[in-house]
Amino acid sequence: MFRAKSYTVINLVGLSLSLACCIILLRYIHRELTVDNHANDLSSIIVPLRDIDGNIYPAENPNNKDYSVYEKYIEDRCKLIEEENSTIVSDDVSYKTNLMAADTTFFHFFNYRVLEGNLSLDSPHDVILTEDYAMRLFGKESPVGKNIYFDGKMLTVSGVIEQPLCKTTFNFDVLVSQKLRLDWGVLNIELIRVNSGFDILKQNEKSNVYRLHKRNNLSGNIQTRYKYISWKDFYFESSISKKYDSIFIFGNKEYILVLSGVVLLLFLVGLLNFVNLYSVVMQKRRRVYGVKKVFGLSVGGLFAEMWMENFLLFACAVFLSWCIVETSSGLWEGLFSEKIPVTGFDWYLSLGLLLFVPLFTAIFFYFRYGYRKPVACMRSAMSDNGTMFSRYLFLFLQYSITLFLMILSLYFQRHFDFLINSSHGYQTDDILVAQLYNQNRIFNSITHQQLKERYRCIDEVGNKLNECPFIECWMNSSTTVLKGFPTRIINNSDEMFELQAKYVSADFFDLWGLKIVDGGLPDNINNVDESVIVLNKYAMKLLGYTGLENASVRSTSALMVYMKNNGEIGEYGVNMTPVSAVVEDYYMGHLTEGIKPMIFIVGAKDAEGDVMIKVKKDREK
């Protein structure tokens, strides 16, 4: 190795770079494939997905024999409720938090290491904090026994938990008891532990079939079905990932496949480069091996010599690879948007590279030279026709893969540049998102005094925003410009189409710079029955309308339900409703998904959610 210094250095550099890239990507892939590994028997946990007219969301095991999992298969269950951007108060300071409410069985399903206190949610006023969030609230002081406030109720910190080493689907900072509220205002998500007699395929044959149901006290029917999936598949469930990515963390299997292919190609390039350079050294040593055989070098001794040399080269390469991985960690952790901790997988990966790859390369050269007679080895040193052919073959494979990787990287880079430089159809400059209210969302148990105080605060904040000379316009928003939900819309020819629906106020179009190309909006909308319908250009074309003259739509189910003055229940959208305006198309998701047909239900200003502020140029601060 020291005699052939140039070959050794080039081999080490090439192999180290190749292995470093592979190690970085393999650690990320392993982390994606081991999400929620802190669960107790992950394979036995299932969750129901409820599908109502194409709108899919995680739900509870239904109390209906047509859909539900039979009790004889259920060993344990846990109900969860996640609330993003809830507000808690500590020492008279308000903090935004991702809060999750759970019942006492949550820790039967998932293992969390307790840093302080215990995992008690027995009392409605118990609260458990994550380590990072406890540090944010209380610094280095022990938080156990301290009080925080949520919805005006005093909670006592019963424990602090450590973030698991594995990646988790949950994105919570604070864990409270589900008993804290009688009504959380949203549906529960239920995790079910099933026994070995449960067959998920047979269950879905029964439950994953649309059935018509009468809407409670409302006109029309709805189609409902349930699909049960394993919790280990929940992380990659594409049907809900875009709607729940703020409260859960989701992955993408297609990305994992692409990265796995890249790892394989990078590894092959590094290995073929190693074989090519090492074969040059072996070409010079054939006469030496012949002489050694004459002087009694055994077959086993020859193999041990080849393996030891390969092992030492790979040991140096793996060491240098880890040096590259550690020194460049800030770069690739920024690209992955997460820190990947050291786990046992890193040791297994390093040992695998040290034990199996040198063994493979040593066996290749051993079969090439090990069984030749000494005289043949020394004679073959004078002629290298066979060796040159194999080297050319390996070089061809190496450079073919390298060229393919270069083309692939250029394609992805150009695709990325195209995506970030293409117009998405709405403005994002000079728009701020602010969380200006320290009250949590309205729920059924709120008192009249709390409601009065809430609206007083909302009015006061609104007056301050209106007075600010640097603000062009603002609005409260519980939705973003991107997300919608599928709804079935019928045109005046009684044809049905699926459109993406969004509930917005008239300010929505001004704030995001969405141009009204036909029609217009009312000056004020104060009541539900005054709401109007707006379509984008693509939806107009899809529904077969060329103008607003005869454009009207209705939904297969009520778009909004409200109480009339006479006490009756009103349903907005079930009757043919004229289209008031047409808005310019924009991309509401990834650009590669294309323009989608959209329907906007434009109503009164929202009093919930974040405050979206469009400021004058250079006045963000």
N, C-alpha and C positions, 0 to 999 in steps of 0.2 A: 504493500500500500504506500509506503514512504518512498520506494524507488520510483513508482509511477505517480509522482505528486500532482501533475497537471490533471491526469485522468481522475484521481481521487477527489481533488477539489471541485472539478466540474461536476462530477457525479454527486458529491454531497450537496452542492448548491442547488442543482436541478431537482434532486430527490427531496431535499428539505422544503423547497418552495411548493412542490406538488403535494407533499404530505401535509404541510401547514394548511393549504387551501382545503384539502379533504377533511382534516381534523375540525376546522372551523365550521364547515357545512354539516359534517356528521353530528357534531354536538348540538347544532340547532335542530337538525332533523330528529335526533333522539329526544330532544326536549318536546318537540311537537307531537311525537308519538307516545309520550308517557305523561300526558296531561292527566291530572287528578289521580296520580299513582298513590297519593296519601289516603285514598279511599279504602275502606274495609271490603274486600272481595268485590272489586269494581264490576266484574262480569255479571254479578247477580242484581245490579241496580238498573231499573228501567224507569222511563218517564213517558207519560202520554202526551202526544201532540194533537191538539184539537183543531179541526179544519171546519170552519163555517163559511160556506160559499167561497172557498179559496183563500180565506184569511186564516193563516196557521199560527198557532202560538202554544207554548207549553202550558199544561193545565193539570187538573186533578183527575184521579181515577173516577169516572162518572158513576152516578148512582142509577145505572141503566144496564140491564142484563144484556142488551144488544151490543154494548161496547165494553163494559167493565171487565177487569181482571177478577176472577173469582177469589173469594176470601181464602179458600183452601190452598192457594198458591202464594199468598202474601205472608211474609214473616215479619216485616217491619215497614214502617212508612214515615215519611218526614215531609212536612209542608213548609214551603219557603215563600217569602215575599221580598222582592228587591225594589228599593227606591233610590234612584240616582239623585244627586244634588239635594238631599234632605238637609235640614239645618239643625244643628245642635248648638247649645250655648254652654260655655265653660268660662267661669270667672267674668261674666257679663260680656263676653266676646262671642260673636256668632261665627260658626265654622260650617262650611259646606262639607258634606260627607256622602259617600255611597253607603247606604244603610241596608242591612238585610235583617228581616224578622224571621225567626225560626222557632220551631217547637223543641222540646227537650231531647228529641231523638236525633237531632242533627249530628251530634257527636257519636252516634251509633254508626253513622255512615262514613264519616271522615275523621281522620286522625290529625289533631293539631297539638304541637308541643306547647305546654303551658310554661310561660316564663315567670309569671307571678299570679298568685291567687288560684282560682279553680275555674272549671268549665261549667259553671252553674247558670242555668236560665230558668230555674224553678220559680223564682219570683217574677211578677210582671215588671218589676223595677230593676232587675239585673241587667247589666250591659257588659259586653266583652269587647275589648279593643284589640286591633292589630298592633304589633310592636311599633311600626313606623308612625301610626296615627297617635298612639299614646305618647310618643316622643314629641310629636307636633303640639299636642295639647298641654302636656305637663313637663316637657323637658326631661331632665334626668331624675326628677322626683318619682317616687313610687305612686302609680295612679290608683292602686287597689284601695277601695274604700272612699275614694273621692267622688264627688257628685257632678253630674252634668245634667242638662235640661233638654228635653225633647217634647214639643207640643205643650210646653208649660209644665210638664211632669218631671219630677226629680228622679233621676236614675243613679244607681250606685254601681261603680265599676267593680265587678266581681273577679275579673281576670284579664290577663294580657296573653295573646297567643303569638307564636312565631310564624312567619310566612314559610310554608313548606318549601323544600328544595325544588320540588317539581313545579311545573307550571300548573295553574289552577284555572278552571272555568269561572269561578267566582271572582268578583271584583269589588269586594266590600271592605270598608274600613271599620265599621261598627256592627256588632251583632247584638240584637235585642230580642226579648221574648215576644212571641206572637200574641201573648195575652195582654200586651201593653195597650192595644186598641181592640175594641169589640168589632170594629169594621174598618179594614184598611182601604176599602174603596176599590180594590183590584182583586182579580182572581188569584187563588193560590197556585203555586207550582208544587206538584207532589212527586217526591222520589219514592219508589216502591222497591223493596227488596223481596225478590221472589225465590222460591225454593227450586230444587232440581227438576221437579215435575212440570214446571212451566215451559211451554213452547211458544216463543215469540212469533214464529211464523204462523202457527195455527191461530194465535190470538189476533193477528192482523188480518187473516183471512175472514174472521168474523167481524172485526171492528172497523177495518179500513175500507168500508163500503158506504157510499153516500146514502143517507136516508132522509126523507122529508119530514120536517117537524113544524108544527104550528107555533108561530111566534106568540109569546105571552102578551095578551091584551092588545096585540097589534095585527094589522092586516098582512096577508101574504104568508108564505112558508119559507123556511130556510133548509138548506142541505147541510147535514152534519156528518162527520166521520171522525174516527180516532185512529191514530197510528202510534204504536208503542215502539220506542227505540231504546237501545242500551245506553246507559250514561256514558260509556266509553266512546260512543258514536256521536254524542250530543255536541262535542266540540267542533265536529266537522259537518254539522247539520246545516246545509245551505238554505233550506226553506225558511229558517227563522234568523239566520246570522245577521242579515242586514237590518232587521227590525229591533233586535235585542243586543246589538253590539255595544251599547252604552252601559248596560248592566251586567252583561256576560262577556267573556272573551272567547272568540271563535277563531278557527283556523281554516285552511284551505288545502284539501288533499292534492289538488292539481299542482300547487306550488311545491309540495313535498316531492311529487313525482319528477318535476322539472329539476329540482335541486339534486335529487338522487341520481338522475342521469348525468348531471354536470360532475358530481363527485366521481362517478364511474369513469368518465372520460378523462378527468384530471389525473386520476390515479393511473390509468392506462398510459397516459403520456409520460408521467414520471417513471413508471416501471419500464416502459419500452426504451426510454432514454438511458436508464440504468443498464438494461441488458445490452444495448448497442455499445455503450462505452466499455462495459466490462468485457464484452466479447473481443474488443480490440486488445485488451490486456491479456485475455486468455489466448489469443492468437500468438502472442509472443512467448507464452509459457508452455506451449505444447511440447517443445523439446525438453524443457525442464521437467515436466511431468514424466516424459519418457525415461529420462535419466534416473529420476527418483524411483520409478518402478523397477528399473534394472537393479538398483541398490536396495530393493526390498520394501518399498512403500506399498502397504496393503490397500485393498479397495476401500475398506472402512476408514483408513487413515487419510486417503485422498478426499473422501467425502467430508470427513471432519475438517480438513484444511479448507476446503471450499466453503463449507457452511460457516466456519469461524470467520473467514474473511467477509462473507456476505453479512453475517450477524453484526460484526464490528462496524461495517459501513452503515447498516440500517440503524444501529444504536446511535451512532453519531448523527445520522439524518433525523431520527425521531427527537433527539435532544435539541437539535437546532430548530426543528419544526415547532416545538413547544416554546422555544425562545421567541420565534416569530409570532406565534399565537398570542403570547402574553404581552409582548411589547406593542402589538398592534390592536390590543383588545378594545381600546377606546374607539378606534375606527369602526370595527365590525359590530360592536355593541350598539353604536349609533345607527348603523345600517339596519340592524335587527330590531332596534327600538326596545331592547331589553338586555339586562345583564344575565349571563348564563353562568351559574355557580359551578364550582368543581364538584363532581359526583363520582361514584364508583365507576360509571361508564367510561370516564376518561382513563382510568387505570386499565380497564379491560381493553379499551381501544389501543392503548399504547402496547400492552402485552401482546395483543393479537398481531399488531404490525411487526413486533420484534420476533415473534415465534414462527408465524406462518409465512410471511413474505420472504424472509431469507431462506427458509426451508424450500419454498417453491423455486426460487432462482438457483439455489445450490443444486437441487435435483435436476434442473434443466441442463446445467453445465456438466454435472456428474454423468448423466446418461450420454452426453456428447463425447466426453473424453475418458470416462472412468473405465469402460470396457474395451478400449483399444489396447492393442499390444504395444509394448515399449517401442519397438522398431517402427510401427505404424505411426505412433505419435511423433517420433523424430523425423520420419519422412514427410509427414503431412505438414510439417513446419515449412517445407520448401514449396508447397502448393496450397493455396487457400481458396480454390474455386468454390468448394461447397460452403465454406465459411462466408465468403463474400456474398453468395446468393442469399443466405439466411439473414445476413446483416442488411442487405438491400431490402429484403422483405420487411424486416422490423422497422427500418428507416421509413419505408413507404407507409406502413401503418401509423408510425409515430407522427409523421408530418401530415398525413391525411386527417388524423384526429385533431392535431393542432390547428390545421387550416379550418376544420369544421368548427372548432371552439371559437376561433377568431371571427368567423362569419356570424356565428350565433351571438357572440358578445356585441358585435357591431349592430346586428339586427335589434337586439334588446335595447341597446343604447339609443338607436334612432327611434325606436318605438316609444321609449321613455321620454325622449325630447319632444316627440310629436304630442304625447299626452299632456305634458306640463305646459307646452306652448300653444296648444289649441284653445280656441275660445269655447267656453262651456255655456255661454248664452246668458249669464247673469253676472252682476258686478260683485266683487269682494273687497275692492279697495275702500279704505276709510270706514269700514264697518267694525264696530266693537261689540263684543258680547259681555254683558255685565250681570252679575247676580246681586240685585239691589234689595231683595226682600228677605227678611230673616224668618218668615213664617213658612211652614210646610204647607203642602197643598190642602185644599178643603176636603174634609171627610165628613161622614154623616153625623158623627157625635159632636161636632163643633157647636158651641153655645152661641146664642144671639149676641152676647157681649163680645165674644172672640171674633165673630164675623164682622161686627161693627168696627172693632179696632183694626181688623185686617184691612178693610176698605178705606179706613182713614189713612193708614200708612201708604196704601197704594195711591190714593189721591195726592198725598203729600209728595211722594217720589215723582209722580207725574207732573206736578206743578213745578218742581225743581228742574226737571228735564226740559219743560217748555220754556223756562226762563233762561236757560243756558244759551248764549249767543253763538256757540261753536257747534251746535247740533242742528243739522238740516231736518232730520225726521227720526222718529224712534217708534218702537212698538214692543209690546209684550208678546212673546212667542213661546208656545209649548212644543212647536215643531221647527224643523230646519227647512231650508230650501230644497233639501235632497230627498227626504223620506216621504213616502206615501204608502197607501195600502190598496190592494186590489179590490175593485168593486164592479159588479155587473150592471151595465147601463144599457137601456133600450132606447132606440131612436124612434122617430115617428112612423117608420115602416115596420115596426115591431121586430126589429133585428137586435140581437143581444151581442154586446162587446164587453171585453174586460178593460177598464181604464184604471189608472192610478189616481186615487182620490186624495185631496188635501183640504183641510179646514183652515182657512186663513181670513184675515181682515183685509180691507182695502189698502192699508198701509204696506202690506206684504209686497205688492207690485212696485211701489215707489222705492222702498228700501233696497230691493235687489235689482232695481233698474230693468224690470221686465216691461216691455212695451206692449200697450194695448193697441192692436192693429185694427180692430173693428168693434163698434159698440162703445159702451161706457159703464161706469159704476155709479151707484147712488151716492149722494153726498154724505148721508148718515144711515147707518143700519143699527138699530137699537134692539130689535126683537128677532127671534128665530124665524118667524113667519115672513120677515122682511128680507131674508137672505136671498142671494142671487147665485146663478150658475155661470161660471166662466170655463171655457174650454181652450186648450191650446190648438194651434193650427193643425197638428197631426191628428188630434182627436176629431176635429171638424171633418177632415178628409176621410178618416176611417168610418165615421158615422154617415158619410155621404152627403154632407152639407157644403154648399158653395158660398153661402152667406147667412146672415142672421134672420132673414125674413121668416122662414118656416122652421128654423132650428129649435128643437125642443127635445128634452130627454126626461127619462124617469129611471128610477132604480128598482131592482128586483126586491129590495127591502128598504126600509126607511133610512134616509141619510142622517136625519136627526129626529129625535123624539122630544116633545116639549109639552108643557101644560098650558092649555088655553085659559082665557079669562073665566069661562063658564065651568072650569074644572075638568073638562074632557081632555083626553090625550090626543095631541096633534102629531102627525107624521109628515115630515118634510121630505119631498123627493119621490114619493110613491106615485104621484100623479104627474102627468106631462107638465114640465116646467120649462119656460122659454129660456134660451141661452142669452144672457145679457151682454157678454163681451167675449172677444177672442184675443188671446195673448200669444206673443211670439214663443216659439219652441225653445226649450233649453234642455240640457242634459241633467237629469235628476239623479244620475248614478255614474258609474264608470263609463268613460267615453266609448269603450268598445261595446257596451250594451245598447248604444244607439239612443235615438229619441223615442220616448214612450208617450202614448196617448194619455192626456191628463185632464181631470175634471177638478175644478176648484169650487168649493162651497164657501162663498164669501159671506161672512156674517159680522156680528158685532165684534168690537175689539176684545181681545183676550185679556183677562186679568191674572193669568197664571204664567209661569215659566220665566225664562231669562228675559232680560231687556236687550233688544237689538238696537244699536245706536249708529246712525249714519252721521259722521262728523264732517266738518268742513276740512278742506285739504290742509295737511300739516298741523292739525289741531288735535291729534289723537291724545297727546299727553294732557 
